[in-house]
């Protein structure tokens, strides 16, 4: 047993945080969540834990008879995808800039025009393949959601399918411990997931009505099972998670195709290993004798044998892992290194030159706009992995050589 019991006035809080810093604001959020009457058995806290909206990022919240939309978060279904290729480091050109440029041209990323028309991070004309996949997998569910919640229509839905986004979302080319080349990316349900989340976070607050003042934090408002809002949210959040998974699949295919067109890169395959996993989502599972809704807010499912991805910062290592199925963590592990500095604090503390030194080995942006994502803004990924040694086994250790940020 390597978890620590944190002080709580509600259910127990079990934290895999030995050797990693935990902010006071995150600790308070955990204590708030533990007091909710709907939380089942205990909270599980991952080593990348840090403050988030309502519920703490890096926490696993099992609930019975209700769901907390703000705990799931606004980036519904956010997660990771990775593929192992038959390329090795020696198969890549010395100059990696053309590879980075090809990826940037293949996948819309970033944001402009406040997300409106001609936003650089959305499709102008939706590619035929994207449109066909939308019709096949998402169109019917989207129609059901928008029939009841017309505001969801006013979102970059199909125009965001197959696009990266901003912030900590990224596409990377990595090398593993045997110098094999991997492609890896991080994104979620984009604008439409954000719109769904915002609508139901507001709805939870309204539905709680006179009970709202009993909450330790207004953002912990929840929807009770059996209510119309609950059923609508469960359907919508499941649809957004499907969107997110398909979004990553489409982008990965675009990255692979882009790499194949880069001069001096030999033909290759990508059929060795493919991982596509959420780390901001809710799922029905059974733990400690009860059927419950498990919300992983910045946590990856790590049941026995599950493949997962735990990325470091854009200048550190990342890990492909297999779950050990630890019941105390609700079969979960961390979703990354976790921030140790806010975006504002990182920009104040570090310079462009600091960032360039930290990413000297990576072909990536090295300008002021990405200082908030500099490696020093994150916890030490090695310490994070040591703290959760009883949650996962490390199968592959990756290091970045190309990184595309929105």
PELINQUI-V283110 format. One record per residue. N is the residue number from 1. RES is the residue in one letter. SS is DSSP state (a for helix, b for strand, c for the rest). Layout:
N,RES,SS  N,RES,SS
This chain:
1,X,c  2,X,c  3,X,c  4,X,b  5,X,b  6,X,b  7,X,c  8,X,c  9,X,c  10,X,c  11,X,c  12,X,b  13,X,b  14,X,b  15,X,b  16,X,c  17,X,c  18,X,c  19,X,c  20,X,c  21,X,c  22,X,c  23,X,c  24,X,a  25,X,a  26,X,a  27,X,a  28,X,a  29,X,a  30,X,a  31,X,a  32,X,a  33,X,a  34,X,a  35,X,c  36,X,c  37,X,c  38,X,c  39,X,b  40,X,b  41,X,b  42,X,b  43,X,b  44,X,b  45,X,b  46,X,b  47,X,b  48,X,b  49,X,b  50,X,b  51,X,c  52,X,c  53,X,c  54,X,c  55,X,c  56,X,c  57,X,b  58,X,b  59,X,b  60,X,b  61,X,b  62,X,b  63,X,b  64,X,c  65,X,c  66,X,b  67,X,b  68,X,c  69,X,a  70,X,a  71,X,a  72,X,a  73,X,c  74,X,c  75,X,c  76,X,c  77,X,c  78,X,c  79,X,b  80,X,b  81,X,b  82,X,b  83,X,b  84,X,b  85,X,b  86,X,b  87,X,b  88,X,b  89,X,a  90,X,a  91,X,a  92,X,c  93,X,c  94,X,c  95,X,c  96,X,c  97,X,a  98,X,a  99,X,a  100,X,a  101,X,a  102,X,a  103,X,a  104,X,a  105,X,a  106,X,a  107,X,c  108,X,c  109,X,c  110,X,c  111,X,c  112,X,c  113,X,a  114,X,a  115,X,a  116,X,c  117,X,c  118,X,c  119,X,c  120,X,c  121,X,c  122,X,c  123,X,c  124,X,c  125,X,c  126,X,c  127,X,c  128,X,a  129,X,a  130,X,a  131,X,a  132,X,a  133,X,a  134,X,a  135,X,a  136,X,a  137,X,a  138,X,c  139,X,a  140,X,a  141,X,a  142,X,a  143,X,a  144,X,a  145,X,a  146,X,a  147,X,a  148,X,a  149,X,c  150,X,a  151,X,a  152,X,a  153,X,a  154,X,c  155,X,c  156,X,c  157,X,c  158,X,a  159,X,a  160,X,a  161,X,c  162,X,c  163,X,c  164,X,c  165,X,c  166,X,c  167,X,c  168,X,c  169,X,c  170,X,b  171,X,b  172,X,b  173,X,b  174,X,b  175,X,b  176,X,c  177,X,c  178,X,c  179,X,c  180,X,b  181,X,b  182,X,b  183,X,b  184,X,b  185,X,b  186,X,b  187,X,b  188,X,c  189,X,c  190,X,a  191,X,a  192,X,a  193,X,a  194,X,a  195,X,a  196,X,a  197,X,a  198,X,a  199,X,a  200,X,a  201,X,a  202,X,a  203,X,a  204,X,a  205,X,a  206,X,a  207,X,a  208,X,a  209,X,a  210,X,a  211,X,a  212,X,a  213,X,a  214,X,a  215,X,c  216,X,c  217,X,c  218,X,a  219,X,a  220,X,a  221,X,c  222,X,c  223,X,b  224,X,b  225,X,c  226,X,c  227,X,c  228,X,a  229,X,a  230,X,a  231,X,a  232,X,a  233,X,a  234,X,a  235,X,a  236,X,a  237,X,a  238,X,a  239,X,a  240,X,a  241,X,a  242,X,a  243,X,a  244,X,a  245,X,a  246,X,a  247,X,a  248,X,a  249,X,a  250,X,a  251,X,a  252,X,a  253,X,a  254,X,a  255,X,a  256,X,a  257,X,a  258,X,a  259,X,a  260,X,a  261,X,c  262,X,c  263,X,c  264,X,c  265,X,c  266,X,c  267,X,c  268,X,c  269,X,c  270,X,c  271,X,c  272,X,c  273,X,b  274,X,b  275,X,b  276,X,b  277,X,b  278,X,b  279,X,c  280,X,b  281,X,b  282,X,b  283,X,b  284,X,b  285,X,b  286,X,b  287,X,b  288,X,c  289,X,c  290,X,b  291,X,b  292,X,b  293,X,b  294,X,b  295,X,b  296,X,b  297,X,b  298,X,c  299,X,b  300,X,b  301,X,b  302,X,c  303,X,c  304,X,c  305,X,c  306,X,c  307,X,b  308,X,b  309,X,b  310,X,b  311,X,b  312,X,c  313,X,c  314,X,c  315,X,c  316,X,c  317,X,b  318,X,b  319,X,b  320,X,b  321,X,b  322,X,b  323,X,b  324,X,c  325,X,c  326,X,c  327,X,a  328,X,a  329,X,a  330,X,c  331,X,c  332,X,b  333,X,b  334,X,b  335,X,c  336,X,b  337,X,c  338,X,c  339,X,b  340,X,c  341,X,c  342,X,c  343,X,a  344,X,a  345,X,a  346,X,a  347,X,a  348,X,a  349,X,a  350,X,c  351,X,c  352,X,a  353,X,a  354,X,a  355,X,a  356,X,a  357,X,a  358,X,a  359,X,c  360,X,c  361,X,c  362,X,c  363,X,b  364,X,c  365,X,c  366,X,c  367,X,c  368,X,a  369,X,a  370,X,a  371,X,a  372,X,a  373,X,a  374,X,c  375,X,a  376,X,a  377,X,a  378,X,b  379,X,c  380,X,c  381,X,a  382,X,a  383,X,a  384,X,a  385,X,a  386,X,a  387,X,a  388,X,c  389,X,c  390,X,c  391,X,c  392,X,b  393,X,b  394,X,b  395,X,b  396,X,b  397,X,b  398,X,b  399,X,b  400,X,b  401,X,b  402,X,b  403,X,b  404,X,b  405,X,b  406,X,c
